[in-house]
């Protein structure tokens, strides 16, 4: 018999073990943050008492949720257990608009339950400090630690680029240990911010939001120099044409890994031209 339940702390450890086996590369503190923000949204599937699958549904607010962690042990794939987990997630989030970032092989699967593609996320990487040396030095004065900026200002800026208010999530995400969190201010106004967090291998950027490519570039350079951990990965929406042009200008390494952003129901409109890097594949 297959059953779905909320994860226990032991289940979370089992999930992380499987993630390592699958060579996924989450942030070191991702699971801890999820447990603080929405522990009821972590699910595991058990077959005759044995845990074989994991998934997540992060409730952002009353209007929006995000699906992630769609993971079934290899021997049990193709039997519909992952879809059973997803039906449970759909029930859990109710009538909210739902986003997800899925691999291309699963796009048709998600389409059958009402998800529609919005854009592709292209993964770029910075492999070493040497690969950044071609970038010109900039005046760092407008760039400040995000902790120096009013949280209300960060939330207001973030809401231009994300389809829901995520005040509960962001207060943990931008303050996680061992990370770099920077903001770009001009005349007292926040014009961009960037987070780099440590992962099992290297680090990942996200979110990376800015009102212009120039500000995005300055944030990227300052953040990578401060983090000093390689490789650094970025998942950039291909719908942001200026972002793709910036990646080419900076000669970021274009990896073959691509995901598809999909939505079930129509999300609130946001300014995708300012999204240079999504937050993460599990949280949007």
C-alpha positions in Angstrom: 0.0 0.0 0.0 1.3 3.5 -0.9 0.7 6.3 1.6 1.7 9.9 1.7 2.6 11.7 4.9 4.3 14.8 6.2 8.1 14.3 6.6 9.6 13.7 10.0 13.2 14.8 10.8 14.3 11.3 9.9 12.5 11.5 6.6 14.3 14.8 5.9 17.7 13.1 6.5 16.7 10.2 4.2 15.7 12.8 1.5 19.0 14.5 1.8 20.8 11.2 1.5 18.9 10.4 -1.7 19.6 13.9 -3.1 23.3 13.3 -2.6 23.0 9.9 -4.4 21.2 11.5 -7.3 24.0 14.2 -7.4 21.5 17.0 -7.0 23.1 20.2 -5.5 20.9 21.9 -3.1 21.9 24.7 -0.8 23.4 23.5 2.5 20.7 25.3 4.5 17.8 24.8 2.1 16.1 22.0 4.2 16.5 24.0 7.4 14.9 27.1 5.9 12.0 25.0 4.5 11.4 23.5 7.9 11.2 27.0 9.4 8.9 28.4 6.8 6.5 25.6 5.9 7.3 22.2 7.5 3.8 20.9 6.7 4.7 21.2 3.0 7.4 18.5 3.0 5.9 15.1 1.9 7.2 11.6 1.6 5.6 8.6 0.0 5.9 5.2 1.6 5.2 1.8 -0.1 4.4 -0.8 2.5 6.1 1.3 5.1 9.3 1.9 3.1 10.0 5.5 2.1 10.5 5.7 -1.7 9.6 9.2 -2.8 9.8 12.9 -1.7 8.2 16.1 -2.7 7.5 19.6 -1.5 4.8 22.3 -1.7 5.9 25.7 -0.4 2.9 27.9 0.5 4.0 31.5 -0.1 0.8 33.3 0.8 -3.0 32.9 0.4 -2.7 33.1 -3.4 0.5 31.3 -4.4 2.5 28.1 -3.8 5.5 26.5 -5.4 6.2 22.8 -6.0 9.7 21.3 -5.8 11.6 18.2 -4.8 9.9 15.7 -7.2 12.1 12.7 -6.4 11.3 9.0 -6.5 13.9 6.2 -5.9 15.1 4.7 -9.2 13.6 1.3 -8.7 10.1 2.7 -8.1 9.9 5.1 -11.1 7.3 4.7 -13.7 4.6 3.3 -11.4 2.7 6.5 -10.7 4.0 7.1 -7.2 5.3 10.5 -8.0 1.9 11.5 -9.4 0.2 10.3 -6.3 2.5 12.6 -4.3 1.6 15.5 -6.6 -2.1 14.8 -6.2 -1.5 15.1 -2.5 0.3 18.4 -3.1 -2.5 19.8 -5.2 -5.0 19.0 -2.4 -2.7 20.6 0.2 -2.3 24.0 -1.6 -6.0 24.2 -2.6 -7.0 26.8 -5.2 -3.8 28.8 -5.1 -1.8 29.5 -8.3 1.1 27.1 -8.4 4.5 27.4 -9.9 7.2 24.9 -10.5 10.5 24.4 -12.4 10.5 21.1 -14.1 12.9 19.2 -16.3 11.8 19.0 -19.9 11.1 15.3 -19.7 8.3 16.1 -17.2 6.6 18.9 -19.0 3.9 16.8 -20.7 3.3 15.1 -17.3 2.6 18.4 -15.6 0.6 19.7 -18.6 -1.9 16.8 -18.1 -2.7 18.2 -14.6 -3.1 21.8 -15.7 0.3 23.4 -15.8 1.4 25.6 -18.7 5.0 26.6 -19.6 6.0 30.2 -19.1 9.7 30.3 -19.9 12.9 28.2 -19.8 15.6 28.6 -17.1 19.1 28.4 -18.5 21.8 27.4 -16.2 25.0 29.4 -16.3 28.1 28.9 -14.2 31.2 30.8 -13.1 34.0 28.2 -12.8 36.8 30.2 -11.2 38.0 33.6 -10.1 40.1 33.8 -13.2 37.0 33.7 -15.4 35.8 36.9 -13.8 39.1 38.8 -14.3 37.9 40.3 -17.6 35.2 42.3 -15.8 36.1 45.9 -15.1 36.3 47.1 -11.5 33.4 49.3 -10.5 32.8 51.8 -7.7 31.4 49.6 -4.9 29.8 52.5 -3.0 26.2 51.8 -4.2 26.5 48.2 -3.1 25.6 47.5 0.6 25.0 44.4 2.7 21.3 43.6 2.4 21.2 43.7 6.3 21.7 47.5 6.1 18.5 47.9 4.0 15.0 48.1 5.5 13.2 44.8 5.2 10.1 46.6 4.1 12.1 48.1 1.2 13.4 44.7 0.2 9.9 43.2 0.3 8.5 46.0 -1.9 11.2 45.6 -4.4 11.0 41.8 -4.5 7.2 42.1 -5.2 7.9 43.6 -8.6 9.5 40.4 -9.6 7.7 37.6 -7.8 4.0 36.9 -8.1 3.3 36.8 -4.3 4.3 38.5 -1.1 6.9 36.2 0.5 7.8 38.1 3.7 7.9 34.9 5.8 10.2 33.1 3.3 12.6 35.9 2.6 13.4 36.8 6.2 15.0 33.3 6.4 16.4 33.1 2.9 18.3 36.4 2.9 19.7 35.8 6.4 21.0 32.2 6.0 24.4 31.4 7.4 27.6 31.4 5.2 25.8 33.4 2.4 26.4 36.7 0.7 23.4 39.1 0.5 23.9 42.4 -1.3 21.7 45.3 -2.3 22.3 48.1 -4.8 20.9 51.5 -3.7 20.6 54.8 -5.5 19.3 58.0 -3.9 18.0 55.8 -1.0 16.1 53.6 -3.3 16.8 49.8 -3.7 17.6 49.1 -7.3 18.6 45.4 -7.1 19.6 42.6 -4.8 21.5 39.3 -5.0 21.9 36.3 -2.7 24.6 33.7 -3.0 24.3 30.6 -0.8 26.7 27.7 -0.3 25.7 24.3 -1.8 26.9 20.8 -1.6 29.2 21.7 -4.5 30.1 25.3 -4.9 27.4 28.0 -4.6 24.2 29.2 -6.2 22.9 32.6 -6.9 19.3 33.5 -6.4 17.4 35.6 -6.3 19.3 38.0 -8.6 17.0 41.0 -9.3 17.9 44.4 -10.8 16.3 47.3 -12.7 19.1 47.3 -15.3 21.8 45.0 -16.7 24.5 47.4 -15.4 23.2 47.1 -11.8 22.9 43.3 -12.3 26.5 43.1 -13.4 27.8 45.1 -10.5 25.9 43.0 -8.0 27.2 39.8 -9.7 30.8 40.8 -9.6 30.7 42.1 -6.0 28.8 39.0 -4.8 31.1 36.4 -6.5 34.2 38.2 -5.2 32.8 38.2 -1.6 31.6 34.6 -1.7 34.9 33.3 -3.2 33.5 29.8 -3.7 33.4 28.0 -7.1 31.7 26.9 -9.2 28.8 29.4 -8.9 25.6 28.5 -10.6 22.8 30.7 -11.9 19.4 29.7 -13.3 18.3 32.6 -15.6 14.9 32.9 -17.3 15.4 33.0 -21.1 12.5 35.5 -21.3 14.9 38.1 -19.9 16.7 38.9 -23.1 18.9 41.6 -21.5 19.9 39.0 -19.0 21.0 36.5 -21.7 22.9 39.3 -23.4 24.6 40.1 -20.1 25.6 36.4 -19.6 27.2 36.4 -23.1 29.0 39.7 -22.4 30.4 38.3 -19.2 31.2 35.0 -20.9 29.4 33.0 -18.3 29.6 29.3 -18.9 26.4 28.1 -20.6 25.7 24.6 -19.2 23.4 22.0 -20.9 21.0 21.9 -17.9 17.6 23.6 -18.6 14.3 23.6 -16.7 10.9 24.9 -17.6 9.0 27.3 -15.4 5.3 26.3 -15.4 2.2 27.6 -13.7 -1.2 26.1 -12.9 -3.7 29.0 -13.1 -2.5 32.5 -14.1 0.0 34.1 -11.8 0.1 37.8 -11.0 2.0 39.7 -13.7 5.6 40.6 -12.8 8.5 42.4 -14.4 10.5 39.4 -15.9 13.0 41.8 -17.4 14.5 42.3 -14.0 14.9 38.6 -13.1 18.5 37.7 -13.7 18.4 34.6 -11.5 15.5 32.8 -10.0 15.6 32.0 -6.2 15.9 28.3 -6.6 14.4 25.4 -8.5 12.5 24.3 -5.3 11.2 27.7 -4.2 10.8 29.8 -7.4 
